[in-house]
Amino acid sequence: MNDPFAGQATAPARLTIEPAQMRELTKKAVSRAGTKQWSVDDLPWTSLRPEELTDTDRSVVKFITFIEDHIPGYLTYFLQAFPVADGDQAIEEFCFNREYFRFLISWANDEERHASVLTRYQIEAGISDPDTLMWELAEEGRKKFALPYETPVQAFTYTLVQEKATQLFYQRFKAVAQEPVLRDLLHRLARDEARHFAFYSELVGAYVRRHGLESTVHDLKDVLATFRMPLADTLNGYWRWSMKITDATSYDHTEAYESLVRLVTDFATAGGRAAAVDLTEFVHRIRAI
């Protein structure tokens, strides 16, 4: 297939990859998801031991339920950013968005399962009751989710970092949790987030391979300089809540920045080594703040 974007400008705001390449990346990710499916009923609910939950455990479960339950807002954002119902868009853009849509639906299914299992866990463990929880989640869930980025590679880079940070958090939480069903649940969540991270790693890598790190590093640095975890600016009490959780789990979301550094360093050509070093030093400065 000929490259439909050949000859277009490669300024940071216009970086693209072929729809055919997105098709192959999406096909691989969706296939991988199909072999790793699990259901809420797969957890050993009869083994639940609520008495083994600490107050911190209960607080963390409530926190991550808010984050995962916001999937309608996350999905709405990406469907608006990469529309598949816009008759005025170029055919090449539609083809790219249509292929990405296949991943989004698979991803949204995973995230909706996360929301459902955490909701059930709260109820089964006596952390909340169904009606109270529904209204609490609705109060936050109706708030709009948005990202301050204009280019696809920025949105994809943000999601790469966010998925890795979420994976790391679930792994850290599992390391300190004692309740057996919660540990099982966290293992499943971390595994799903790792799959999502793998897709975005390959996707951002495709941009770097095609355009070179010199052309993409500005967008990558812009994301890292402005990065906030989902709902950081909308969830009531987010910062106070997250700081307590960070202390309890020894978690630092900026660890995820290192995964982006490793990715682009691997893809950097000889001519892009200086840009790779620049990005590495940039990340180290951010993490030192």
C-alpha positions as CSV (number, residue, x, y, z in Angstrom):
1,M,0.0,0.0,0.0
2,N,1.3,3.4,-0.9
3,D,1.9,5.9,1.9
4,P,-1.2,8.2,1.8
5,F,0.8,10.8,3.9
6,A,3.9,10.9,1.7
7,G,5.0,14.4,1.0
8,Q,3.1,16.0,3.9
9,A,4.8,18.3,6.3
10,T,6.6,16.7,9.2
11,A,6.5,19.6,11.7
12,P,5.6,18.4,15.2
13,A,1.9,19.4,14.9
14,R,1.5,17.3,11.7
15,L,3.4,14.0,12.5
16,T,1.5,11.0,11.3
17,I,1.9,7.3,10.6
18,E,0.1,5.2,8.0
19,P,-3.4,3.8,8.6
20,A,-2.0,0.5,7.5
21,Q,0.6,0.6,10.3
22,M,-2.1,1.5,12.8
23,R,-4.1,-1.4,11.6
24,E,-1.3,-3.9,12.3
25,L,-0.6,-2.4,15.7
26,T,-4.3,-2.5,16.6
27,K,-4.7,-6.0,15.3
28,K,-1.9,-7.3,17.5
29,A,-3.2,-5.5,20.6
30,V,-6.8,-6.7,20.2
31,S,-5.6,-10.2,19.6
32,R,-3.4,-10.1,22.7
33,A,-6.4,-8.8,24.7
34,G,-8.6,-11.7,23.4
35,T,-6.2,-14.3,24.9
36,K,-6.1,-12.5,28.3
37,Q,-9.7,-12.0,29.1
38,W,-11.2,-12.6,32.5
39,S,-14.5,-11.8,34.2
40,V,-15.6,-10.3,37.5
41,D,-16.9,-13.7,38.5
42,D,-13.5,-15.3,38.0
43,L,-12.3,-13.8,41.3
44,P,-12.5,-16.1,44.4
45,W,-15.2,-14.0,46.1
46,T,-15.9,-16.6,48.8
47,S,-12.3,-16.2,50.0
48,L,-12.8,-12.5,50.7
49,R,-11.5,-11.5,54.2
50,P,-12.7,-7.9,54.9
51,E,-11.1,-8.0,58.4
52,E,-7.7,-8.1,56.7
53,L,-8.2,-4.7,55.1
54,T,-6.5,-1.7,56.8
55,D,-8.1,1.7,56.8
56,T,-5.5,2.7,54.1
57,D,-6.5,-0.3,52.0
58,R,-10.1,0.8,52.1
59,S,-9.2,4.4,51.2
60,V,-7.0,3.2,48.3
61,V,-9.8,1.0,46.9
62,K,-12.2,3.9,47.0
63,F,-9.7,6.2,45.3
64,I,-8.9,3.8,42.4
65,T,-12.6,3.0,41.9
66,F,-13.2,6.7,41.1
67,I,-10.3,6.6,38.7
68,E,-11.4,3.5,36.9
69,D,-15.1,4.3,36.9
70,H,-14.4,7.4,34.8
71,I,-14.1,5.3,31.7
72,P,-17.1,7.0,29.9
73,G,-15.3,10.3,30.2
74,Y,-12.0,8.9,29.0
75,L,-13.6,7.1,26.0
76,T,-15.6,10.2,25.1
77,Y,-12.4,12.3,24.9
78,F,-10.7,9.8,22.6
79,L,-13.7,9.4,20.3
80,Q,-13.9,13.2,20.0
81,A,-10.1,13.5,19.4
82,F,-10.1,10.7,16.8
83,P,-13.6,10.9,15.3
84,V,-15.1,8.1,13.3
85,A,-18.4,9.9,12.5
86,D,-17.1,13.0,10.6
87,G,-18.1,13.0,7.0
88,D,-15.9,16.0,6.3
89,Q,-12.6,14.5,7.3
90,A,-10.0,13.2,4.9
91,I,-10.3,9.5,4.0
92,E,-6.8,8.8,5.2
93,E,-7.6,10.4,8.6
94,F,-10.8,8.4,8.9
95,C,-8.9,5.1,8.1
96,F,-6.4,5.9,10.8
97,N,-9.1,6.7,13.3
98,R,-11.2,3.7,12.3
99,E,-8.3,1.4,13.1
100,Y,-7.6,3.1,16.4
101,F,-11.3,2.7,17.3
102,R,-10.8,-1.1,17.3
103,F,-8.3,-0.7,20.0
104,L,-10.4,1.8,21.9
105,I,-13.3,-0.6,22.1
106,S,-11.1,-3.4,23.4
107,W,-9.5,-1.0,25.9
108,A,-12.8,0.4,27.1
109,N,-14.0,-3.1,27.7
110,D,-11.0,-3.8,29.9
111,E,-11.5,-0.5,31.8
112,E,-15.2,-1.0,32.3
113,R,-14.4,-4.5,33.8
114,H,-12.0,-2.7,36.2
115,A,-14.7,-0.3,37.3
116,S,-17.2,-3.2,37.7
117,V,-14.8,-5.4,39.8
118,L,-13.8,-2.5,42.0
119,T,-17.4,-1.5,42.6
120,R,-18.3,-5.1,43.5
121,Y,-15.3,-5.3,45.8
122,Q,-16.3,-2.3,47.7
123,I,-19.8,-3.7,48.2
124,E,-18.7,-7.3,49.0
125,A,-16.1,-6.0,51.5
126,G,-18.5,-3.6,53.2
127,I,-16.6,-0.5,52.2
128,S,-19.8,1.0,50.7
129,D,-23.3,0.1,49.8
130,P,-24.7,0.0,46.2
131,D,-26.8,3.1,46.3
132,T,-24.3,5.3,48.1
133,L,-21.5,4.2,45.8
134,M,-23.6,4.8,42.7
135,W,-24.3,8.4,43.7
136,E,-20.7,9.0,44.8
137,L,-19.3,7.7,41.5
138,A,-21.9,9.7,39.5
139,E,-21.0,12.9,41.2
140,E,-17.4,12.6,39.9
141,G,-18.2,10.6,36.8
142,R,-20.3,13.4,35.2
143,K,-17.3,15.7,35.2
144,K,-15.7,16.2,31.8
145,F,-12.3,14.6,31.1
146,A,-9.9,16.5,28.8
147,L,-6.2,16.6,27.9
148,P,-4.3,19.7,27.0
149,Y,-2.8,18.3,23.8
150,E,-3.4,19.0,20.2
151,T,-1.4,16.3,18.3
152,P,-2.0,12.5,18.2
153,V,1.6,11.7,19.3
154,Q,1.1,13.9,22.4
155,A,-2.2,12.1,23.3
156,F,-0.5,8.7,22.7
157,T,2.5,9.7,24.8
158,Y,0.3,10.8,27.6
159,T,-1.5,7.5,27.6
160,L,1.7,5.5,27.4
161,V,3.0,7.2,30.6
162,Q,-0.4,7.0,32.3
163,E,-0.8,3.2,31.6
164,K,2.7,2.5,32.9
165,A,2.1,4.6,36.0
166,T,-1.1,2.8,36.7
167,Q,0.5,-0.6,36.2
168,L,3.3,0.4,38.7
169,F,0.7,1.6,41.2
170,Y,-1.2,-1.6,41.2
171,Q,2.0,-3.6,41.6
172,R,3.0,-1.4,44.5
173,F,-0.4,-1.7,46.2
174,K,-0.4,-5.4,45.8
175,A,3.0,-5.6,47.6
176,V,1.6,-4.1,50.8
177,A,-2.0,-5.4,50.7
178,Q,-2.8,-8.6,52.7
179,E,-6.4,-9.3,51.8
180,P,-6.3,-12.3,49.3
181,V,-9.1,-11.3,46.9
182,L,-7.7,-7.7,46.7
183,R,-4.3,-9.1,45.8
184,D,-5.8,-11.2,43.1
185,L,-7.7,-8.3,41.8
186,L,-4.7,-6.0,41.7
187,H,-2.7,-8.6,39.8
188,R,-5.3,-8.7,37.1
189,L,-5.6,-5.0,36.9
190,A,-1.8,-4.6,36.6
191,R,-1.6,-7.2,33.9
192,D,-4.3,-5.4,31.8
193,E,-2.5,-2.1,32.2
194,A,0.7,-3.7,31.1
195,R,-1.0,-4.7,27.9
196,H,-2.3,-1.2,27.3
197,F,1.1,0.2,27.9
198,A,2.6,-2.3,25.4
199,F,0.3,-1.0,22.6
200,Y,1.1,2.7,23.3
201,S,4.8,1.9,23.5
202,E,4.6,0.3,20.0
203,L,2.5,3.2,18.7
204,V,4.8,6.0,20.0
205,G,7.7,3.9,18.8
206,A,6.2,3.9,15.3
207,Y,6.1,7.7,15.3
208,V,9.8,7.9,16.5
209,R,10.9,5.4,13.9
210,R,9.2,7.2,11.1
211,H,10.0,10.8,11.9
212,G,13.1,10.5,14.1
213,L,13.5,11.5,17.7
214,E,14.7,15.0,16.7
215,S,11.2,15.7,15.2
216,T,9.2,14.1,18.0
217,V,11.2,15.1,21.2
218,H,9.4,18.4,21.5
219,D,6.0,16.7,21.8
220,L,7.3,14.1,24.2
221,K,8.9,16.8,26.5
222,D,5.7,18.8,26.4
223,V,3.7,15.9,27.7
224,L,6.1,15.2,30.5
225,A,6.3,18.8,31.5
226,T,2.5,19.0,31.8
227,F,1.7,15.5,32.9
228,R,-1.1,14.9,35.5
229,M,-2.7,11.6,36.3
230,P,-6.3,11.3,35.3
231,L,-8.8,13.3,37.4
232,A,-6.0,15.1,39.2
233,D,-7.7,18.4,38.5
234,T,-11.4,17.3,39.0
235,L,-11.6,14.7,41.7
236,N,-12.5,16.2,45.1
237,G,-9.5,16.0,47.4
238,Y,-7.3,14.3,44.8
239,W,-4.0,15.8,45.9
240,R,-4.4,15.2,49.6
241,W,-5.7,11.7,48.9
242,S,-3.0,10.8,46.4
243,M,-0.2,12.0,48.8
244,K,-1.4,9.7,51.6
245,I,-1.6,6.8,49.1
246,T,1.9,7.5,47.8
247,D,3.3,7.4,51.3
248,A,1.5,4.1,52.1
249,T,2.5,2.3,48.9
250,S,6.0,3.8,48.2
251,Y,4.6,4.8,44.7
252,D,5.9,7.6,42.5
253,H,4.2,8.1,39.2
254,T,7.2,9.8,37.7
255,E,8.9,6.3,37.6
256,A,6.8,5.8,34.5
257,Y,8.7,8.6,32.7
258,E,11.8,6.3,32.6
259,S,9.9,3.9,30.4
260,L,9.5,6.6,27.8
261,V,13.2,7.3,28.0
262,R,14.1,3.7,27.4
263,L,11.7,3.5,24.5
264,V,13.0,6.5,22.6
265,T,16.6,5.6,23.4
266,D,16.1,2.2,21.8
267,F,14.6,3.8,18.7
268,A,16.9,6.7,18.4
269,T,19.2,6.7,15.3
270,A,22.8,7.8,15.5
271,G,21.6,11.3,14.6
272,G,19.1,11.3,17.4
273,R,21.4,10.4,20.2
274,A,21.7,14.0,21.3
275,A,17.9,14.3,21.5
276,A,17.8,11.1,23.5
277,V,20.3,12.4,26.0
278,D,18.4,15.7,26.1
279,L,15.1,13.9,26.9
280,T,16.9,11.7,29.6
281,E,18.3,14.8,31.3
282,F,14.9,16.5,31.0
283,V,13.2,13.6,32.8
284,H,15.8,13.5,35.5
285,R,15.2,17.2,36.2
286,I,11.5,16.7,36.4
287,R,11.8,13.8,38.8
288,A,14.2,15.8,41.0
289,I,11.6,18.5,41.6
